[in-house]
Amino acid sequence: QVQLVESGGGLVQAGESLRLSCAASGSIFGIKNMGWYRQAPGKERELVASITTGGGDRTDYADSVKGRFTISRDNAKNTVDLQMNSLKPEDTAVYYCRVVISYRAYWGQGTQVTVSS
């Protein structure tokens, strides 16, 4: 069993910052990828940012968040954080943490981020 607990969502104004955190616990040996996805009302879930391990960490970002969001991982604590700066109303969505272990994906329950204009 793998448990993912997210925190840090909320309501902010455009231009402000938020930091999301996801803590993984349980049978989490061999995490290959940790990341954040989001889903806005009426839209499909999309990748925001992810970190893939193996020969050094590789980070991937959606074009819409490059330069504003930063993903980081603490291997000792099994956490992955998403620092979101210069937030825009179009960043409003439910944000989900995702962890890949042995080619299987696990999802968090989601945390709401709302950015007002």
HELIX and SHEET records of a PDB file:
HELIX    1   1 ASP A   63  VAL A   65  5                                   3    
HELIX    2   2 PRO A   89  ASP A   91  5                                   3    
SHEET    1   A 4 VAL A   2  SER A   7  0                                        
SHEET    2   A 4 LEU A  18  GLY A  26 -1                                        
SHEET    3   A 4 THR A  79  MET A  84 -1                                        
SHEET    4   A 4 PHE A  69  ASP A  74 -1                                        
SHEET    1   B 6 GLY A  10  GLN A  13  0                                        
SHEET    2   B 6 THR A 111  SER A 116  1                                        
SHEET    3   B 6 ALA A  93  ILE A 101 -1                                        
SHEET    4   B 6 ILE A  31  GLN A  39 -1                                        
SHEET    5   B 6 GLU A  46  THR A  52 -1                                        
SHEET    6   B 6 ARG A  58  TYR A  61 -1                                        
SHEET    1   C 4 GLY A  10  GLN A  13  0                                        
SHEET    2   C 4 THR A 111  SER A 116  1                                        
SHEET    3   C 4 ALA A  93  ILE A 101 -1                                        
SHEET    4   C 4 ARG A 104  TRP A 107 -1                                        
END                                                                             
